[in-house]
């Protein structure tokens, strides 16, 4: 048994959540569930980022305090995790007093290392990013992420000597070519380091909504420094025994590509300065896009996942996230493509396979899964292919290829559907070929049982319902990875017929 610590970025509460937040949370949950299947000791963290200029502005516009605004928005982000059926072990808020105290201790350690100094800063500031840009970083004079014009700002701040860590970071990257994944994101981060690193401002003098700098309470700690430290601070006060020793360093920080610089460069440098081990990996996924451009609360082109989840349940949404868009790449999403995937692959491929198999066991064998009379249960024309799929799925999931794993699972779904047509149980029954019929019906039940294990990280509710239809229990042990082998379906199980697993979505 190993350990596995996975995090989402903490989500900014300046506005309501959208599909991008649900996507990252779901991805982290898929890998957390998979590692629990393996028997690993797992910790899954998500939460909210609640300080900074944008939160203060949003509260001002609503006529309430920043804390009131944050308290109201946090409920919506917790609801995202609940609605996508996430199994996070803790939900951190950067307004937690334990987090605030830890952040102050952390930056004191950086100061004691000689890496924090006072200076004046002037530059182009994007309020949406809460970050400074140089002219060459802009696109047509606008922020590359938000498309808005930065404003010139000048003030006295405290700075972190990021430049002092340029060679250490470059050496770290070269020694660990899988530190950032996928590979093109690793290349992007290393290229940025090699171009030269400037010292960064880590405090704000004009902002009051933040954690005070411990040695100068006239300033607050820059929201991005505050936010990054959550991955370590949470382990110091979340419920559980000895979490820091058990889970730090993090196995994977998961995030979208727009925050790679903060996580891939600034965060490792801060950790080195404060004397902590670095995370093992960052995984950078792509953007979900509507109308060909990245979804953004600032741009206002967001897709609300809640109506889809409320109408069809969390599992079809979870499936769609990684079936429609290759994890790690950008991709287009929308209601029409969701419904197409749902009908063709969930209703037709998987749902129909389960309904037909259970129905035939009911019709030809009085609802009891037969045992093949002429061969052992683990001897089947499907066995070798199924075993290969299991191995491939595990490899993909261990490598964070969530879409590749799901592709392999669907190869087994389609193979089972072809098997129904090849064997034609209705013809075997009519011809009185009882041995062949028993073997075919057993193989279909066993294939569905195996699918319930493989699909569990993606569609936990569906996996449980599949097992119930097969007359099997659905406790946690039923989904252990040790169950992902051919031939474990107990003969004599009493199948249960019911409504379609995925009722088709009819065109309006």
N, C-alpha and C positions, 0 to 999 in steps of 0.2 A: 504493500500500500504506500502510495506517495502522497504528496500534498499538492494542492492546486488552488491558487488565489487569483481570481479574475475580477477586474473592475470595469465598470463603465466610466466615462467621464461624468463628473457631477454636472447636472443640467442647470442652466442659468434661468432664474425665475423672473426675468424681466417680462416674459409673456407666456402664454399657454403652450403646453407641449404639442408636438406634431408627430407625424409618422417617423421622422428621423430618430426621435428619442425612443419610440417604441421599437424601432429596428435594432438599435445598438443594445438595448436592454434584452431583447429577445435573443440576439446573437450570444451575449454573455450567458444567458440562461441555458441555451442549447449546450454550450461547452461545459457549464457547471453540472448539468444533469448527466452528461456523458461521463464526466470524471467521477461522479458519484456511482454510476453504473460499474465503473472499473474498481470501485472500492476505495478511491482516494479520499483523503481528508480535505474537504472543499470549503472555501470561504468565498462568497460572492457579494461584492459591495456595489451599491449604487447610491445616489443621493442628489442633493441640490446645492448649487453655488449661489449664495444669497447676498453677497456684498457688492460694492462697486457703483459706478456712476449710473449705469443703465437702470439698475434697480431703484436707485434714488430718484431718477427722473420719472420712471414709471409710477412710483408712489406719489410723487408731486402732482403728476397729471391726474391722478385719481383722488387727490385730496386726502390721502392717508399717510401714515408713517411708513418708512421702508420696512420696519419689522411687521407691521400689519399686512402690508402687501406680500411680503415673503411668506408669512403664516398662511395666507389665503392660497397662494400659488403652490405651496408645497403639497397641499392635499391633492391637487391635480396631477402632480408628478408621481405621487404615491399611487394614485389611481391607475396611471399608465402601467406600473409594475404589476398591480393586481389584475388588470384587465388582460394583459398578455400572459398571465399565469406564470410570472417570474418567481423564482424561489430564492431571492436575495436573502442573505443572512443578516444584513444590516442596511439601514438607510441613514446615511449621514447627512447632517445639515451643517453648513459652515457657520451658522449662528449658534451651534451647540457650544456651551461654555467650555467643555473639555477640549473641543477642537481649537477654539480661540486661544486657550492657554498653551496648548501644544505648539501652535504656530509661533507664538511669541518665544517659546523656548527654542524652537528650531532656528529662527532667524538670529537669536542671540548666539547660538553655536556658530553660525556663519560669520557673525561679527567677531567672535573670539578667534576664528581662523584667519582673521585679517582680510576677509573678502568683502566687507561692507564699508563704504566710505561716503562722505557727503559731497555733493557737487550740484551744479546748476545744469538744467536740461532745457533744451529748446528743440522743437521739431514738429512734424505734422502728426496729428493725433486723430485716429478714427474712434469716435465715441461708441460705435457699434462693436468694434473689436476690443475696445479699451486698450489699444496698443498704438505705439508710434511707428511711423513708416518714413523711409527715405523717398526722395523723388523717384529713384529708379525702381522702387518696389511698387509704385502705383501703376495703374493701367488707365491711360488717358487722363491722368490727374486724379483718378478715383481709387478708393479702396478696392483691391482685387477680389475680396470676398463679399463685400456688401454694396459696392457700386455707389458709394456716397463720397462726397468731397471731404477730406480731412481738414481740420482746423489747426492753425499754428498755435502752439502752447509753449510757455516758458515758466519754469518754477524751480526752486531748490528742492532736491530730493536726496534720498539715500540710494546709493548704487551698489550693485553686485558686480564683482570682478569676473564677469563671464569670459573676458578675453584671456584670463589666466588659465582657463580650462580648455582652450582650443586644442592643444596637442594631446592632452589626456583623453579628450572626447574622440579625437581622430584615431588615436591608438585603440581606444575601446571598440570603436566601430570596426576597425580593420581586424581586430582579434575575434570579433563576434559578428560574423556576417549575417546571422539570423536575429540580431538584436531588434531590428525593425523589420516587419513583414507586412506586405509582400516585398519582394526584392527591389522593385522600382521605387518604393518609398524609402527603403534603406539608402539607395543611391541618391535620392533627393536630399535626405538629411545629411549624409556625408558630404555632399557637394556644398551644402550651405556652410558646414563647418570649415571646409577647406578654403572657402572664399574669405574667411576671416570673421571673427566674432567681436562685437563691440560690447562694452560694459552696458548693463541694463539698469534702468530705474526700477527700484522695488518699493517705492513709497509714493504717496500722493499728499501734497500739502493742502490742496483746495477741497478735498473730499472728506466728509465726516463719517459716512456710512461704511465702516470697515473696522478691522482690528487695529487698535493703536500700536504704533511702533513702541516696543517696551522701554527704550531709552529716550524717547522723544514723542510724547503723546500729542504733540501738535500735528503729527502726521499719522496716516494710516497705511497699513501694508497693502501693496498693490494686489488687486483682486486675484490676478493670475498666480501669484506666489502663494497667497492664502489658499486658493483652490487646489493647486497641485499637491499640497502637503496633506490633503485629506486621505490619500491612499495609505499613508503611514499613521496619521493621527487616529483613524478609526480603529485600528488594531489595539490601540492603547486604552480604549474605553468601551468598545462594543461588548455585548455579553459573550462570555466564553472564557476558557482557561488558557492563559499563556499564549494569546493570539500572536503577539509579535514574534516570539520564538518559533511558533508553529508555521506562520505564513509569510513572514518577510524574509527575503524579498518577494514581491509579487511575481507570479508566473506570467500573467498577461495583463497589460493595460490595453483596453479596447476603445477605439475612438474613430471619428471621421478625420479626413485628411487635413481639414483646415486648422487643426490644433497640433499637428505634428511638430512644429518648431518648439512649442512650449514643452511638449512631453519628451521629444527626442533630443533636445539640446539643453534647454533651461533646467528641466527637472533633474536630469542626471548630474548636471554641474552643481545644483543646490545640494543634492544628496552627498556628492563627494565632499563638498565644503563642510557640511554638517557631520560627516563621518559615518554615513549609513551605506549599506550595500545597495547596489542598483537593481532595478527590476530586471527580470530575465528577458522579457520580450515586450515589444509593443506590436499590436496588430492594428493596421490602419485600413479601415473599410472605405468604400467609395461613397459617392453621393447618390441618394435617390432623387430622381428628377421628375418634375412635372413640366410639360411644355418645353423640354430641352434645356432647362436651367436648374441649377441647384435649388432645393427648397430651403427657405430661410425665413425666420420670423420677421427679420428686418425687411426683406423683400416682399413679404406678404403673400407668397405663393406656396402655402403649406397645404398638405393633405391631412385631413383629420382622420386618424385611424379608428376612432371610437365608433362611428356608425357601422362600419364593416364588422368590427368585433362584436358589437351588440346584436347585430342581425344574424351573423353566421358563426359566432364563437371565436375564441382565441386561436384554436388549432389551424383553421384555414388561413388565417392571417400569418401565423408563424410559418406555415408551409410556404405560402406565397413569397414571403420575404427572401427566402434562399433558393427558391425554385425559379423565380422570375429574373433575379439579378445575381450574377456571379459574385459571391462574397469576396470583397477586396477590390471590385471594380465599380465604376459608375453604371447606373442603369435607369431606364424609364419605368415608372409605375403609374397605375391609374385604376379606376373602378372597372373599366372594360377588360383590361388584361387580368385583373383579379377574378372576375366572373368567368372568363374563358378558362383559366387554369383550374378553377374550382370545378366547373362542369366536366372538363375533359379528363382531368387526372384524379380528382378526389371523388366526384360522383361516379364517373364511368369506370376508371381504372381500379381504384381501391374499393370504393363503396360497393360497386357491382360485383367485384370479386368475392367480397365477404358475403353479400346477400345470396349469390348463386351457390356458393359452397355450403353455407349453412342450410339453405333450402334443399339442396340435393341430399345432404346427410339426413335431414328430416324426412324427406320423401322415401329414400331408398334404404335407410338404416334406422328408422324410428327415432331419429334425433341423437343417436349415440355414435361417437367417432369410432369407426371400426379399426381393428388391428389387422394389418396385412397377414394373411394366412400363409402365403408362399414365400415371404422374405422377412428379414428383420426390419424394424422401423427405420434404422439408419441407412438402409440400403434402398436407394431410390434414384431414378434418373435425374432427379432435381438436386440430389445431395451435394455433388461436387461443385455445381454452379453456385449453390447457396453458400457453401463454405467459403468459396472464393469471394463472394459478395461481402460476407461478414469481415473477412480480412481487409478488403479494400475500404470498406466503410470505416473500420477502426483506424487505418492509416490516414485516411482523409481527415477524420475528426481530430486525431492527434496533431495533425499539421494545420489545423484551423481552416481546412478547406470544407466549409459547411455546405456549399453548393455541390462540390464533387461527391461528398458522401451521400447527399440526397439523390443525386443522379444515379449512383450505384444502387441505392435502395429501390429506385424506380425500375431499374433493370430487372430486379427480382419480382416486383409487382407485375410487370409486363410478361415475364416468363411464366408466372403462374396463370395469367389469363390465357396465354397461348396453350398452356398445358391442358386447360379445360377443353379447348377446341380440339386439340390433338387426341385426347383420350375419349372425349365425348361420353361422359358417364351415362347419359340417357340411352346411348346405343349399347353400352356394356350391360346395363340393367335389362334391356329388352332381349339381349342375346343370352342372358343368364350367366354371364361371365363374372361370377361373384368374386373370385380372387382378384381379378384385375380391377373390379369396381371398388373393392375394399382398399386396395393399394392406392388407387387414384384419390378416393375421398380422404384417406389418411394423409396423403401428401399435401392436399389442399389445406387441410386443417393445420398441419405442421408448418406449411409455408406461411400461413396467416399468423400462427403463434410466433414464428421467428420474426416476421415483419413487426409484430407488436413490440418486440424488444428493440429492433433497429430504429423504429420510428419514435420511440419514447422520448428522446431528447427534443425532437421537433414537435411532436403532437402527443403530449402526455395524456390528455383526456381521451383522444381517439384510441390510443394504445390500450387504455383501460377498458373502453367499450368493446374493442375487438376481443379482448380476452373474456369479457363477460359473455359475449355471443358464443364463444367457443366453450363455455362452461368452465372457465378457469378463474382462479383468484387473481386479483390485481394489486396485491400488496407490493411494497418496495422490492422485496426479494425477487419477485416475479420478473423484474426488469433488469436484474443484475447482468453484467456482460457474460458471466458464466452460462447464462441461459441462451446465449447467441450461438447455438450449435444445432446441427440437424439431428432429429430423432428423439426429442424430449416430450413430444405431445403424448399425454397419457391416453391410451385407448379406453373407451367407455365413458369419456366425458360427454355430458349431455348438453348439446348446443341449444341456443335460445334464439328463436327468430324474432324479428322486430322491425321497426320502421327503418327506412334507408339511413345509413350512416351519414350521408351527405345528400339531402334532397336537392334535386337539380334547381338551379336558378333559371326561371323562365323569363324569356325576353319580354320587355314591357311593350 
